[in-house]
């Protein structure tokens, strides 16, 4: 599998642009690079039926987040409060930073 460039990092605020949760906004909890997926807080909730065990005495139905493909999320800009594409900009101190394509504001993680 070829590794693709990613514009999403952990703790980013993203908007879902496809799927059953389209339009919702959440925070990225985890980026799974090998499978090109991200885990977003309170998005793509699935139910697991569990038997009683040492950690979970009662058992029952547990809701948890499932990963979604990173192409179905779009980074949110904090200044213009909208989802937008990003550009990469090289600063004088040698760092590469992500910049909002709409308002030219630096997006910090």
N, C-alpha and C positions, 0 to 999 in steps of 0.2 A: 504494500500500500504506500502510495506517495504522500509525503508529508506536505501539507498545504500551509501557506502563510495565514496566521490568525490575528485578528484585530481585537479579540475579546480576551480579557484577563480576569483573574479572580477579584471579587469585590466591585466589579463594574456594574453600573445600572444599565439594564438592557430592556428593550421593548420586543415582545414576541410579534413577528410579522406573518407567521403562517401556523396553521394547525388549530386545534380545538381551543387554545388559550389566546388566540390572536387579539392583539390590542392591549394585553395586560403588561404590566411593568414589574420587574423584580431584580434582585441582586444575584450575581453569579456566585454560587457557592464553591464550584469546582470545575476545572477544565480538564477534560479527558482527551489528551492530544492524539493518542493512537487510534481512537474511534471517531475523531472529529466531532465531539459532542460536549455540551455544557450542561451543568446541573444548576437550575435557577430556582430560587427560593419561592415556594408556594405555586409553582407552575408545573403542569403535567403530572398532577397527583394521581397515583395508582393505589389500589387497595391490595394488601397482601393478607391472606388468611393464614394465621399462625396457630400452632398447637401450644398448649402450656409447656413452659420449660423453666429452667432456673432463673433466667433474666426476666421472663414475662410469665408470672404465675397464672394469670387468668387466660391468656391466649386471646383469640378473637381476630377482629379485622383491624389492621393497622394501615394508615394512609402515609405514603412517603412520596418524595419527588423522584421522577424518572428522568434520565438525561434526554435532551433533544439535540438535534443536529445544529451546529453553530451557524449554518446558513439561514436558519429560521429565526435568528435574533439579530437586533440592530442596536448599536451603541447609542445611549442617550447622552446629550450634551447638557451640562449643568447650567450653562448661561442662557441658552435660547430655549431650554426645556423641551426639546424635540429630538426625535431620533434622526440621525443623519449619518452620511458616509464620513469617513475620516481620511485625512492626509497625513503623511509622515513628514516631519520637518527636522532638519539638522540644526541644532543650536551651536553657538560659538564655543561653549564649553565641551563640545564633543558628544553630547547626548542626542539621541533621536527621540522625539516626542510625538504623540498622537495629537492631531489638531482637527477640530470640527470643520467640516467643509462649508457649512452655512455661515458661521459667525467668526471663524478664525481664532477661536479660543482654545487654549491648550487643555487637553483632557488628562487629568491626573488620576491614577488608579486609587 
